[in-house]
């Protein structure tokens, strides 16, 4: 089986987090991967906002319909479609 398909099929979302920080190096690797992903017309319309501030994460959790895992995560990434870039 194709390795990419294996990775996709084995994906799991776990919303139980350790109480430890995520290094900037790891965040940078995630952001580089996101920038390398294919998108419509290769327009690079996605912006990513990295949120570490507890108060901001709590507000986003509230606005997202009371999703506590957002505020519990050490880092929360918000992906925003930015069509002004096209």
C-alpha positions in Angstrom: 0.0 0.0 0.0 1.1 3.5 -0.7 2.9 5.1 2.4 0.8 8.3 2.2 -2.4 6.3 2.3 -1.1 4.3 5.3 -0.4 7.5 7.1 -3.8 8.9 6.3 -5.6 5.8 7.4 -3.6 5.6 10.7 -4.3 9.2 11.6 -5.9 9.7 15.1 -7.0 12.9 16.8 -6.1 12.9 20.5 -7.3 15.8 22.5 -5.5 15.1 25.7 -2.4 17.2 26.1 0.7 17.1 28.3 1.3 20.2 30.4 4.5 21.1 28.5 5.4 23.8 25.9 5.9 23.1 22.2 9.2 24.4 20.9 9.4 27.0 18.2 11.4 24.5 16.1 8.4 22.1 16.1 6.0 24.9 15.3 8.2 26.1 12.4 8.3 22.5 11.0 4.5 22.4 11.1 4.2 25.8 9.4 6.7 24.8 6.7 4.6 21.6 6.1 1.4 23.6 5.9 3.0 26.0 3.4 4.2 23.0 1.2 0.7 21.5 1.0 -1.1 21.8 -2.3 -3.9 24.3 -2.6 -6.3 25.8 -5.2 -4.5 27.4 -8.1 -1.3 27.4 -6.0 -2.5 30.7 -4.6 -1.1 30.2 -1.1 -4.3 31.8 0.4 -3.9 30.3 3.9 -2.5 32.3 6.8 -1.7 30.5 10.0 -2.0 32.2 13.4 -0.1 30.6 16.3 -1.8 31.2 19.6 -0.1 30.4 22.9 -1.8 32.9 25.2 -4.2 31.1 27.6 -6.8 34.0 27.6 -7.0 34.1 23.9 -7.3 30.3 23.6 -10.1 30.4 26.2 -12.0 33.0 24.2 -11.6 31.0 21.0 -12.8 27.9 22.8 -15.9 29.9 23.9 -16.5 31.3 20.4 -16.1 27.8 18.9 -19.1 26.6 20.8 -17.5 25.6 24.1 -14.7 23.3 23.0 -12.4 23.0 26.0 -9.7 21.1 24.2 -8.8 24.4 22.5 -8.0 26.2 25.7 -6.2 23.1 27.1 -3.8 22.7 24.2 -0.4 24.2 24.8 -0.5 25.8 21.3 -3.5 26.4 19.1 -3.1 27.0 15.3 -5.8 28.9 13.5 -5.8 28.4 9.7 -7.4 31.4 7.9 -8.4 31.6 4.3 -7.1 34.9 3.0 -8.5 35.5 -0.5 -6.9 38.9 -0.6 -3.7 37.1 -1.3 -4.9 35.9 -4.7 
